[in-house]
Amino acid sequence: MRSHHNNTFFDWNPWHGCSKISPGCAHCYVYRQDKMYGSTKSSIKASLNKDFSLPIQRRRDKSWKIPPGAMIMTCFTSDFLLEEADRWREEAWEIMRTRNDCTFYFFTKRIGRLPSVLPSDWGDGYDNVIIGCTAENQEMADMRLPIFIDLPIKHRSIVLAPLLGPVEIEKYLDHGIEEVSAGGESGADARICDYDWILDIRRQCMAHDIPFRFHQTGARFMKDGRLYMIKRSLQHAQAAKAGINYRIGEDMKPF
Ligand code: SF4
């Protein structure tokens, strides 16, 4: 799905802050960044970032700061479909329309909100927007994925992270899913991710010929019944080392 971008990646975080809505949120990195890790708070008031307009900012020579063809990783310090951001999202869609020479990728735990917040010209989706639906366990997968596969979206991926148990998703895969990504949880209190769960998701993807990515091990990684503690700086590299990605191009940045 990513052949149309030129292998340059930019982060765009139009707003910051979120509220916890499901088990995968327990140790959310948005909170960690705020040094609130371990706090019992269940929400950080969403606020606009000063770089809200980043994708449409130009240099002095009038060229775009973010070059044409870039992949713009969108809203990774919040959830793009967060209720509190409803008042800003119309303008964010507008930015995506303006930069239709770039690809925007956001993922969400609030996919059920999408129909009510789409822009009027969305149609069956913008060509340059990839939406990832995240699920951390079977319950969330069975709650969110049936909704996800029925929505008008041009490019969809499933993100199984932080993976908290085995997940069976085969029945959702033949519905325009372009990629499945799975990974463990980071942080001091991370829950265990078992390699067998990862391998089983890969097996399901291969059976349906859907690209699969193992994007990070997480901090507590179980393999063959043995628990490994993996440093944050190595979690992506260790996953890559496993060499189990399936049909994934070299050009995609793991998140
Ligand atoms: S929805 Fe995402 S960003 Fe929001 S609290 Fe949960 S994990 Fe964090």
py3Dmol code that shows the C-alpha trace and the ligand (Angstrom):
import py3Dmol

protein = """\
ATOM      1  CA  MET A   1       0.000   0.000   0.000  1.00  0.00           C
ATOM      2  CA  ARG A   2       2.963   2.286   0.380  1.00  0.00           C
ATOM      3  CA  SER A   3       4.537   2.184  -2.985  1.00  0.00           C
ATOM      4  CA  HIS A   4       3.277   5.687  -3.642  1.00  0.00           C
ATOM      5  CA  HIS A   5       5.438   7.417  -1.063  1.00  0.00           C
ATOM      6  CA  ASN A   6       9.096   8.206  -1.369  1.00  0.00           C
ATOM      7  CA  ASN A   7      10.498   6.703   1.795  1.00  0.00           C
ATOM      8  CA  THR A   8      10.689   9.893   3.824  1.00  0.00           C
ATOM      9  CA  PHE A   9       8.814   9.981   7.091  1.00  0.00           C
ATOM     10  CA  PHE A  10       7.621  12.888   9.164  1.00  0.00           C
ATOM     11  CA  ASP A  11       5.731  13.050  12.423  1.00  0.00           C
ATOM     12  CA  TRP A  12       2.764  15.355  12.619  1.00  0.00           C
ATOM     13  CA  ASN A  13       1.106  15.658  15.998  1.00  0.00           C
ATOM     14  CA  PRO A  14      -1.640  18.226  15.533  1.00  0.00           C
ATOM     15  CA  TRP A  15      -2.843  17.806  19.104  1.00  0.00           C
ATOM     16  CA  HIS A  16      -1.655  16.119  22.242  1.00  0.00           C
ATOM     17  CA  GLY A  17      -3.416  14.341  25.097  1.00  0.00           C
ATOM     18  CA  CYS A  18      -5.909  11.538  25.248  1.00  0.00           C
ATOM     19  CA  SER A  19      -8.159   9.534  27.527  1.00  0.00           C
ATOM     20  CA  LYS A  20      -7.851   5.862  28.275  1.00  0.00           C
ATOM     21  CA  ILE A  21     -10.596   3.731  26.839  1.00  0.00           C
ATOM     22  CA  SER A  22      -9.456   0.118  26.854  1.00  0.00           C
ATOM     23  CA  PRO A  23      -6.955  -2.308  28.437  1.00  0.00           C
ATOM     24  CA  GLY A  24      -4.269  -1.480  25.870  1.00  0.00           C
ATOM     25  CA  CYS A  25      -4.221   2.082  27.158  1.00  0.00           C
ATOM     26  CA  ALA A  26      -3.041   1.149  30.677  1.00  0.00           C
ATOM     27  CA  HIS A  27       0.590   2.097  30.079  1.00  0.00           C
ATOM     28  CA  CYS A  28       0.091   4.467  27.183  1.00  0.00           C
ATOM     29  CA  TYR A  29       3.269   6.137  25.957  1.00  0.00           C
ATOM     30  CA  VAL A  30       1.502   9.461  25.643  1.00  0.00           C
ATOM     31  CA  TYR A  31       1.315   9.478  29.423  1.00  0.00           C
ATOM     32  CA  ARG A  32       4.873   8.319  29.769  1.00  0.00           C
ATOM     33  CA  GLN A  33       6.047  11.199  27.656  1.00  0.00           C
ATOM     34  CA  ASP A  34       4.301  13.459  30.058  1.00  0.00           C
ATOM     35  CA  LYS A  35       6.189  11.860  32.925  1.00  0.00           C
ATOM     36  CA  MET A  36       2.862  10.757  34.296  1.00  0.00           C
ATOM     37  CA  TYR A  37       3.735   7.139  33.968  1.00  0.00           C
ATOM     38  CA  GLY A  38       2.333   5.191  36.877  1.00  0.00           C
ATOM     39  CA  SER A  39      -0.204   7.864  37.588  1.00  0.00           C
ATOM     40  CA  THR A  40      -3.796   6.789  38.001  1.00  0.00           C
ATOM     41  CA  LYS A  41      -5.012   9.591  35.774  1.00  0.00           C
ATOM     42  CA  SER A  42      -7.190   8.359  32.973  1.00  0.00           C
ATOM     43  CA  SER A  43      -6.981  11.417  30.780  1.00  0.00           C
ATOM     44  CA  ILE A  44      -4.687  14.236  29.766  1.00  0.00           C
ATOM     45  CA  LYS A  45      -6.595  17.250  28.594  1.00  0.00           C
ATOM     46  CA  ALA A  46      -6.131  17.487  24.854  1.00  0.00           C
ATOM     47  CA  SER A  47      -4.430  20.618  23.590  1.00  0.00           C
ATOM     48  CA  LEU A  48      -3.446  21.900  20.176  1.00  0.00           C
ATOM     49  CA  ASN A  49       0.195  21.636  19.284  1.00  0.00           C
ATOM     50  CA  LYS A  50       1.999  24.695  18.036  1.00  0.00           C
ATOM     51  CA  ASP A  51       2.948  22.711  14.962  1.00  0.00           C
ATOM     52  CA  PHE A  52      -0.666  22.072  14.041  1.00  0.00           C
ATOM     53  CA  SER A  53      -0.113  23.441  10.548  1.00  0.00           C
ATOM     54  CA  LEU A  54       3.228  21.687   9.940  1.00  0.00           C
ATOM     55  CA  PRO A  55       2.245  19.861   6.715  1.00  0.00           C
ATOM     56  CA  ILE A  56       1.251  23.129   5.056  1.00  0.00           C
ATOM     57  CA  GLN A  57       4.192  25.165   6.271  1.00  0.00           C
ATOM     58  CA  ARG A  58       6.557  26.443   3.607  1.00  0.00           C
ATOM     59  CA  ARG A  59      10.198  27.405   3.605  1.00  0.00           C
ATOM     60  CA  ARG A  60      11.427  30.832   2.626  1.00  0.00           C
ATOM     61  CA  ASP A  61      11.807  29.660  -0.958  1.00  0.00           C
ATOM     62  CA  LYS A  62       8.095  28.705  -0.837  1.00  0.00           C
ATOM     63  CA  SER A  63       8.733  24.960  -1.049  1.00  0.00           C
ATOM     64  CA  TRP A  64       6.893  22.734   1.427  1.00  0.00           C
ATOM     65  CA  LYS A  65       8.751  21.954   4.654  1.00  0.00           C
ATOM     66  CA  ILE A  66       7.506  18.393   4.253  1.00  0.00           C
ATOM     67  CA  PRO A  67       8.469  17.333   0.735  1.00  0.00           C
ATOM     68  CA  PRO A  68       6.045  15.842  -1.771  1.00  0.00           C
ATOM     69  CA  GLY A  69       5.710  12.086  -1.482  1.00  0.00           C
ATOM     70  CA  ALA A  70       6.418  11.936   2.259  1.00  0.00           C
ATOM     71  CA  MET A  71       4.688   9.580   4.650  1.00  0.00           C
ATOM     72  CA  ILE A  72       3.273  11.665   7.486  1.00  0.00           C
ATOM     73  CA  MET A  73       2.793   9.691  10.697  1.00  0.00           C
ATOM     74  CA  THR A  74      -0.195  11.491  12.124  1.00  0.00           C
ATOM     75  CA  CYS A  75      -1.340  12.072  15.687  1.00  0.00           C
ATOM     76  CA  PHE A  76       0.891   9.664  17.576  1.00  0.00           C
ATOM     77  CA  THR A  77       0.608  11.645  20.816  1.00  0.00           C
ATOM     78  CA  SER A  78      -3.163  11.359  20.915  1.00  0.00           C
ATOM     79  CA  ASP A  79      -5.919   9.492  19.094  1.00  0.00           C
ATOM     80  CA  PHE A  80      -6.948  11.225  15.875  1.00  0.00           C
ATOM     81  CA  LEU A  81     -10.600  10.428  16.589  1.00  0.00           C
ATOM     82  CA  LEU A  82     -10.569  11.649  20.185  1.00  0.00           C
ATOM     83  CA  GLU A  83     -13.840  13.383  21.128  1.00  0.00           C
ATOM     84  CA  GLU A  84     -12.079  16.419  22.545  1.00  0.00           C
ATOM     85  CA  ALA A  85     -10.413  17.017  19.187  1.00  0.00           C
ATOM     86  CA  ASP A  86     -13.674  17.221  17.229  1.00  0.00           C
ATOM     87  CA  ARG A  87     -13.369  21.004  17.071  1.00  0.00           C
ATOM     88  CA  TRP A  88      -9.932  20.809  15.384  1.00  0.00           C
ATOM     89  CA  ARG A  89     -10.368  17.841  13.092  1.00  0.00           C
ATOM     90  CA  GLU A  90     -12.129  19.602  10.209  1.00  0.00           C
ATOM     91  CA  GLU A  91      -9.043  21.727   9.747  1.00  0.00           C
ATOM     92  CA  ALA A  92      -6.828  18.656   9.994  1.00  0.00           C
ATOM     93  CA  TRP A  93      -8.804  16.974   7.185  1.00  0.00           C
ATOM     94  CA  GLU A  94      -8.375  20.166   5.193  1.00  0.00           C
ATOM     95  CA  ILE A  95      -4.602  19.921   5.643  1.00  0.00           C
ATOM     96  CA  MET A  96      -4.691  16.338   4.377  1.00  0.00           C
ATOM     97  CA  ARG A  97      -6.654  17.474   1.328  1.00  0.00           C
ATOM     98  CA  THR A  98      -4.205  20.271   0.656  1.00  0.00           C
ATOM     99  CA  ARG A  99      -1.250  17.878   0.857  1.00  0.00           C
ATOM    100  CA  ASN A 100      -2.702  15.186  -1.342  1.00  0.00           C
ATOM    101  CA  ASP A 101       0.843  14.700  -2.615  1.00  0.00           C
ATOM    102  CA  CYS A 102       1.719  13.092   0.736  1.00  0.00           C
ATOM    103  CA  THR A 103       0.345  10.066   2.572  1.00  0.00           C
ATOM    104  CA  PHE A 104      -1.102  10.459   6.061  1.00  0.00           C
ATOM    105  CA  TYR A 105      -1.228   7.504   8.403  1.00  0.00           C
ATOM    106  CA  PHE A 106      -3.081   7.556  11.706  1.00  0.00           C
ATOM    107  CA  PHE A 107      -4.341   4.801  13.917  1.00  0.00           C
ATOM    108  CA  THR A 108      -7.126   4.796  16.400  1.00  0.00           C
ATOM    109  CA  LYS A 109      -8.850   2.933  19.175  1.00  0.00           C
ATOM    110  CA  ARG A 110     -12.018   4.889  18.425  1.00  0.00           C
ATOM    111  CA  ILE A 111     -12.874   3.631  14.970  1.00  0.00           C
ATOM    112  CA  GLY A 112     -16.589   3.649  15.793  1.00  0.00           C
ATOM    113  CA  ARG A 113     -16.455   7.454  15.825  1.00  0.00           C
ATOM    114  CA  LEU A 114     -15.206   7.728  12.268  1.00  0.00           C
ATOM    115  CA  PRO A 115     -18.550   7.966  10.405  1.00  0.00           C
ATOM    116  CA  SER A 116     -19.687  10.894  12.538  1.00  0.00           C
ATOM    117  CA  VAL A 117     -16.507  12.923  12.027  1.00  0.00           C
ATOM    118  CA  LEU A 118     -15.743  12.437   8.337  1.00  0.00           C
ATOM    119  CA  PRO A 119     -15.481  15.470   6.076  1.00  0.00           C
ATOM    120  CA  SER A 120     -18.318  15.972   3.611  1.00  0.00           C
ATOM    121  CA  ASP A 121     -16.225  15.112   0.541  1.00  0.00           C
ATOM    122  CA  TRP A 122     -14.775  11.908   2.011  1.00  0.00           C
ATOM    123  CA  GLY A 123     -16.777   9.643  -0.325  1.00  0.00           C
ATOM    124  CA  ASP A 124     -15.285   6.185  -0.130  1.00  0.00           C
ATOM    125  CA  GLY A 125     -12.093   7.555   1.404  1.00  0.00           C
ATOM    126  CA  TYR A 126      -9.186   9.845   0.596  1.00  0.00           C
ATOM    127  CA  ASP A 127      -6.531   8.186  -1.550  1.00  0.00           C
ATOM    128  CA  ASN A 128      -3.782   9.610   0.614  1.00  0.00           C
ATOM    129  CA  VAL A 129      -5.034   8.534   4.046  1.00  0.00           C
ATOM    130  CA  ILE A 130      -4.253   5.177   5.663  1.00  0.00           C
ATOM    131  CA  ILE A 131      -6.248   4.341   8.760  1.00  0.00           C
ATOM    132  CA  GLY A 132      -5.070   1.759  11.238  1.00  0.00           C
ATOM    133  CA  CYS A 133      -7.506   0.159  13.649  1.00  0.00           C
ATOM    134  CA  THR A 134      -5.776  -0.958  16.830  1.00  0.00           C
ATOM    135  CA  ALA A 135      -6.794  -3.882  19.014  1.00  0.00           C
ATOM    136  CA  GLU A 136      -4.859  -5.349  21.896  1.00  0.00           C
ATOM    137  CA  ASN A 137      -6.857  -8.515  22.608  1.00  0.00           C
ATOM    138  CA  GLN A 138      -9.629 -10.654  21.191  1.00  0.00           C
ATOM    139  CA  GLU A 139     -12.409  -8.687  22.814  1.00  0.00           C
ATOM    140  CA  MET A 140     -11.299  -5.389  21.302  1.00  0.00           C
ATOM    141  CA  ALA A 141     -10.633  -7.028  17.942  1.00  0.00           C
ATOM    142  CA  ASP A 142     -14.159  -8.423  17.850  1.00  0.00           C
ATOM    143  CA  MET A 143     -15.585  -5.096  18.925  1.00  0.00           C
ATOM    144  CA  ARG A 144     -13.667  -2.834  16.527  1.00  0.00           C
ATOM    145  CA  LEU A 145     -12.792  -4.846  13.443  1.00  0.00           C
ATOM    146  CA  PRO A 146     -16.362  -5.620  12.280  1.00  0.00           C
ATOM    147  CA  ILE A 147     -17.007  -1.870  12.310  1.00  0.00           C
ATOM    148  CA  PHE A 148     -13.676  -1.106  10.658  1.00  0.00           C
ATOM    149  CA  ILE A 149     -14.084  -3.400   7.664  1.00  0.00           C
ATOM    150  CA  ASP A 150     -17.486  -1.896   6.850  1.00  0.00           C
ATOM    151  CA  LEU A 151     -16.343   1.724   6.779  1.00  0.00           C
ATOM    152  CA  PRO A 152     -15.488   3.664   3.626  1.00  0.00           C
ATOM    153  CA  ILE A 153     -11.678   3.708   3.849  1.00  0.00           C
ATOM    154  CA  LYS A 154      -9.298   3.457   0.893  1.00  0.00           C
ATOM    155  CA  HIS A 155      -6.325   2.095   2.815  1.00  0.00           C
ATOM    156  CA  ARG A 156      -6.667   0.118   6.024  1.00  0.00           C
ATOM    157  CA  SER A 157      -4.293  -1.633   8.353  1.00  0.00           C
ATOM    158  CA  ILE A 158      -4.801  -3.549  11.576  1.00  0.00           C
ATOM    159  CA  VAL A 159      -2.467  -2.802  14.471  1.00  0.00           C
ATOM    160  CA  LEU A 160      -2.435  -5.467  17.171  1.00  0.00           C
ATOM    161  CA  ALA A 161      -0.613  -3.631  19.942  1.00  0.00           C
ATOM    162  CA  PRO A 162       0.191  -3.695  22.724  1.00  0.00           C
ATOM    163  CA  LEU A 163      -0.561  -7.358  22.200  1.00  0.00           C
ATOM    164  CA  LEU A 164      -1.970  -8.794  25.437  1.00  0.00           C
ATOM    165  CA  GLY A 165      -2.976 -12.257  24.313  1.00  0.00           C
ATOM    166  CA  PRO A 166      -3.583 -14.500  21.315  1.00  0.00           C
ATOM    167  CA  VAL A 167      -5.854 -12.918  18.732  1.00  0.00           C
ATOM    168  CA  GLU A 168      -7.834 -14.585  15.992  1.00  0.00           C
ATOM    169  CA  ILE A 169      -8.533 -12.150  13.144  1.00  0.00           C
ATOM    170  CA  GLU A 170      -8.789 -14.328  10.055  1.00  0.00           C
ATOM    171  CA  LYS A 171     -12.422 -13.549   9.415  1.00  0.00           C
ATOM    172  CA  TYR A 172     -11.595  -9.861   9.039  1.00  0.00           C
ATOM    173  CA  LEU A 173      -8.616 -10.175   6.740  1.00  0.00           C
ATOM    174  CA  ASP A 174     -10.272 -10.474   3.344  1.00  0.00           C
ATOM    175  CA  HIS A 175     -11.902  -7.060   3.575  1.00  0.00           C
ATOM    176  CA  GLY A 176      -9.344  -4.766   2.034  1.00  0.00           C
ATOM    177  CA  ILE A 177      -6.821  -5.046   4.868  1.00  0.00           C
ATOM    178  CA  GLU A 178      -3.480  -3.961   3.411  1.00  0.00           C
ATOM    179  CA  GLU A 179      -1.260  -4.737   6.371  1.00  0.00           C
ATOM    180  CA  VAL A 180      -1.327  -6.248   9.848  1.00  0.00           C
ATOM    181  CA  SER A 181       1.206  -5.132  12.401  1.00  0.00           C
ATOM    182  CA  ALA A 182       1.749  -6.676  15.829  1.00  0.00           C
ATOM    183  CA  GLY A 183       3.950  -5.770  18.766  1.00  0.00           C
ATOM    184  CA  GLY A 184       4.422  -5.890  22.502  1.00  0.00           C
ATOM    185  CA  GLU A 185       4.202  -3.237  25.168  1.00  0.00           C
ATOM    186  CA  SER A 186       6.984  -0.888  26.258  1.00  0.00           C
ATOM    187  CA  GLY A 187       7.638   0.664  29.637  1.00  0.00           C
ATOM    188  CA  ALA A 188       8.568  -0.343  33.159  1.00  0.00           C
ATOM    189  CA  ASP A 189       5.264  -2.077  33.849  1.00  0.00           C
ATOM    190  CA  ALA A 190       4.869  -3.635  30.418  1.00  0.00           C
ATOM    191  CA  ARG A 191       2.798  -6.771  30.191  1.00  0.00           C
ATOM    192  CA  ILE A 192       4.262  -9.884  28.638  1.00  0.00           C
ATOM    193  CA  CYS A 193       4.089 -10.435  24.904  1.00  0.00           C
ATOM    194  CA  ASP A 194       4.431 -14.074  23.880  1.00  0.00           C
ATOM    195  CA  TYR A 195       6.183 -14.815  20.605  1.00  0.00           C
ATOM    196  CA  ASP A 196       3.703 -17.632  19.955  1.00  0.00           C
ATOM    197  CA  TRP A 197       0.910 -15.043  19.698  1.00  0.00           C
ATOM    198  CA  ILE A 198       2.938 -13.090  17.158  1.00  0.00           C
ATOM    199  CA  LEU A 199       3.700 -16.174  15.112  1.00  0.00           C
ATOM    200  CA  ASP A 200       0.076 -17.201  15.105  1.00  0.00           C
ATOM    201  CA  ILE A 201      -1.016 -13.795  13.777  1.00  0.00           C
ATOM    202  CA  ARG A 202       1.648 -14.101  11.093  1.00  0.00           C
ATOM    203  CA  ARG A 203       0.310 -17.523  10.176  1.00  0.00           C
ATOM    204  CA  GLN A 204      -3.182 -16.078   9.764  1.00  0.00           C
ATOM    205  CA  CYS A 205      -1.883 -13.284   7.556  1.00  0.00           C
ATOM    206  CA  MET A 206       0.109 -15.658   5.389  1.00  0.00           C
ATOM    207  CA  ALA A 207      -2.944 -17.870   4.937  1.00  0.00           C
ATOM    208  CA  HIS A 208      -4.716 -14.842   3.450  1.00  0.00           C
ATOM    209  CA  ASP A 209      -1.644 -13.394   1.759  1.00  0.00           C
ATOM    210  CA  ILE A 210      -1.838 -10.184   3.787  1.00  0.00           C
ATOM    211  CA  PRO A 211       1.412  -8.338   4.580  1.00  0.00           C
ATOM    212  CA  PHE A 212       2.455  -8.805   8.179  1.00  0.00           C
ATOM    213  CA  ARG A 213       4.891  -6.858  10.320  1.00  0.00           C
ATOM    214  CA  PHE A 214       6.317  -7.643  13.737  1.00  0.00           C
ATOM    215  CA  HIS A 215       7.105  -4.058  14.726  1.00  0.00           C
ATOM    216  CA  GLN A 216       8.464  -4.365  18.243  1.00  0.00           C
ATOM    217  CA  THR A 217       9.034  -6.967  20.931  1.00  0.00           C
ATOM    218  CA  GLY A 218       7.931  -4.832  23.853  1.00  0.00           C
ATOM    219  CA  ALA A 219       9.830  -4.764  27.143  1.00  0.00           C
ATOM    220  CA  ARG A 220       8.835  -8.233  28.411  1.00  0.00           C
ATOM    221  CA  PHE A 221       9.100 -10.740  25.665  1.00  0.00           C
ATOM    222  CA  MET A 222       8.383 -14.440  26.110  1.00  0.00           C
ATOM    223  CA  LYS A 223       9.925 -16.895  23.713  1.00  0.00           C
ATOM    224  CA  ASP A 224       9.924 -20.675  24.115  1.00  0.00           C
ATOM    225  CA  GLY A 225       8.741 -20.265  27.691  1.00  0.00           C
ATOM    226  CA  ARG A 226      11.615 -17.979  28.602  1.00  0.00           C
ATOM    227  CA  LEU A 227      11.089 -14.330  29.557  1.00  0.00           C
ATOM    228  CA  TYR A 228      13.432 -11.732  28.077  1.00  0.00           C
ATOM    229  CA  MET A 229      13.680  -8.143  29.270  1.00  0.00           C
ATOM    230  CA  ILE A 230      14.333  -5.989  26.230  1.00  0.00           C
ATOM    231  CA  LYS A 231      15.614  -2.425  26.483  1.00  0.00           C
ATOM    232  CA  ARG A 232      13.509   0.228  24.790  1.00  0.00           C
ATOM    233  CA  SER A 233      16.282   1.063  22.365  1.00  0.00           C
ATOM    234  CA  LEU A 234      16.393  -2.543  21.140  1.00  0.00           C
ATOM    235  CA  GLN A 235      12.708  -3.415  20.925  1.00  0.00           C
ATOM    236  CA  HIS A 236      12.293  -2.523  17.254  1.00  0.00           C
ATOM    237  CA  ALA A 237      15.631  -3.970  16.229  1.00  0.00           C
ATOM    238  CA  GLN A 238      15.009  -7.257  18.028  1.00  0.00           C
ATOM    239  CA  ALA A 239      11.658  -7.621  16.297  1.00  0.00           C
ATOM    240  CA  ALA A 240      13.283  -6.937  12.927  1.00  0.00           C
ATOM    241  CA  LYS A 241      15.965  -9.491  13.744  1.00  0.00           C
ATOM    242  CA  ALA A 242      13.330 -12.179  14.106  1.00  0.00           C
ATOM    243  CA  GLY A 243      13.025 -11.846  10.334  1.00  0.00           C
ATOM    244  CA  ILE A 244       9.361 -12.828  10.246  1.00  0.00           C
ATOM    245  CA  ASN A 245       7.842  -9.908   8.332  1.00  0.00           C
ATOM    246  CA  TYR A 246       5.778 -11.094   5.423  1.00  0.00           C
ATOM    247  CA  ARG A 247       5.485  -9.169   2.159  1.00  0.00           C
ATOM    248  CA  ILE A 248       6.522  -5.916   3.839  1.00  0.00           C
ATOM    249  CA  GLY A 249       8.471  -3.485   1.693  1.00  0.00           C
ATOM    250  CA  GLU A 250      11.725  -2.103   3.008  1.00  0.00           C
ATOM    251  CA  ASP A 251      10.352   1.409   2.810  1.00  0.00           C
ATOM    252  CA  MET A 252       7.996   1.364   5.777  1.00  0.00           C
ATOM    253  CA  LYS A 253       9.022   2.843   9.073  1.00  0.00           C
ATOM    254  CA  PRO A 254       7.977   0.773  12.060  1.00  0.00           C
ATOM    255  CA  PHE A 255       6.140   2.852  14.640  1.00  0.00           C
TER     256      PHE A 255
END
"""
ligand_1 = """\
8
SF4
S -6.290 5.635 22.842
Fe -4.092 5.494 22.356
S -3.251 7.510 22.834
Fe -5.254 7.341 23.835
S -4.811 6.635 25.931
Fe -5.266 4.828 24.656
S -3.246 4.131 23.940
Fe -3.014 6.233 24.661
"""
view = py3Dmol.view(width=600, height=400)
view.addModel(protein, "pdb")
view.setStyle({"model": 0}, {"cartoon": {"style": "trace"}})
view.addModel(ligand_1, "xyz")
view.setStyle({"model": 1}, {"stick": {}})
view.zoomTo()
view.show()
